């Protein structure tokens, strides 16, 4: 029975996984499993959302709004069964820098604009390509983010008091923090270290227990009972609201849009990469496959709607998505329920959340940063490949000391150069001789024809490295045969190198023979100008003698 190939592009690539789950048949047992998974993720997301919001330079309730609104939409419309959307640690640096530069209101506008850009990328089917980020780039990027997150928590970990705003640039930040070392608060340091110890201890003793929430709750009780002089959510931000705000549009004035545009583009790039990377992680854990363009579209819609309710950047969250898979999720319903559980927590327990010490939330993020760093992968890449180590370190250094987007772009470019070098090294050319008595036109007994056998893709990198071999032909060659049987593809640069060779042979009254070229390779050669009376195409190498003999007689 013949198989019909699946079209590369179809409407199904935008179909939410929720629809797929419902079509397959959603049973009460699935709902129970999803409810338990959603509750588990919500318990993790509750303190984490507030911690990320505070570290990003906005009030904690905005992190909750982002989780509730954005998380629900991402799960409802997304192309992954298990993706959990919400505020992510990877955005802390960008969001905090955006708030410092243009303010919270413009942050909301930039978030909305990035949502539009993400939806456009999805409509252009860019999701299929955004996933192809080289592994050393993702490892270096993630490690850099981890360092920046930890650096952003030093102030609250130590309970330091700064005379002014905390600098965003990491070297300046460390300089200012060192200058404020005399204001260290021992109580805050004790709470932070205790929080970290509880998180790590519970993780080892009871891996399935909600260690983040338990640690934050114990720290809150300790500070309240002992009356420790430690800053809390309430002391810095006041009462948390008990419901999301009424939706409102941000300012769309020309100046506001111009100020928000660069940040929106950065949010778009980082959001697309982070979300699809998280979906790939979920695929690896579950054995499923996500729909990248549906996922990008969901991220776009979520980032358009969420800022209307006061939330900021929504993206796929790797840690919460992994928790969702491990908790036994059956599909997107668990992500939707996780958002509703967080809403319920906010409605019921908002006053209690105000007692959470900022030092405890800093401890939570310190653990998150440590887990993000992918230390084993860093060590493996650094030891086993010098080229990959260069890409990794360049990405890491630029992310930490310069800019997130710059780190990704430069890392991607370096990885591309490494790939080109490796591919060109894998393309080989071998020389042989073909005896053809009928080619002894001068009567000197020289009947050999040079044959070059190409092996591998012939693209600009290979043409630059191996083209000199083809230039080393005799001054008056009678014929030169190039065997393309083992060449799967050729790009315009590679094809142009043979156009130059064909013209060189024509000037010297020689004959260029190309054998074994596939239809696609032959088409590329024709488009580059490899055609005419002095270029002879033959289907196979064994057909060369007859073809040359026929041409000689003609």
Secondary structure, 3 states (H helix, E strand, C coil): CCCCCCCCCCHHHHCCHHHHHHHHCCCHHHHHHHHHHHHHHHHHHHHHHHHHHHHCCCCHHHHHHHHHHHHHHHHHHCCCCCCCEECCHHHHHHHHHHHHHHCHHHHHHHHHHHHHHHHHHHHCCCHHHHCCCCHHHHHHHHHHHHHHHHHHHHHHHHCCCCCCCCCCCHHHHHHHHHHCHHHCCHHHHHHHHHHHHHHHHHHHHCCCCCHHHHHHHHHHHHHHHHCCCCCEHHHHHCCCCCCCCCCCCCCCCHHHHHHHHHHHHHHHHHHHHHHHHHHHHHHHHHCCCCCHHHHHHHHHHHHHHHHHHCCCCCEECHHHHHHHHHCCCCCCHHHHHHHHHHHHHHHHHHHHHCCCEHHHHHHHHHHHHHHHCCHHHHHHHHHHCHHHHHHHHHHHHHHHHCCHHHHHHHHHHHHHHHHHHHHHHHCEEEEEEEECHHHCCCCCCCCEEEEEEEECCECHHHHHHHHHHHHCCCCCCCEEEEEEEECCCECHHHHHHHHHHHHHHHHCCCEEEEECCCHHHHHHHHHCCCCCCCEEEECCHHHHHHHHHHHHHC
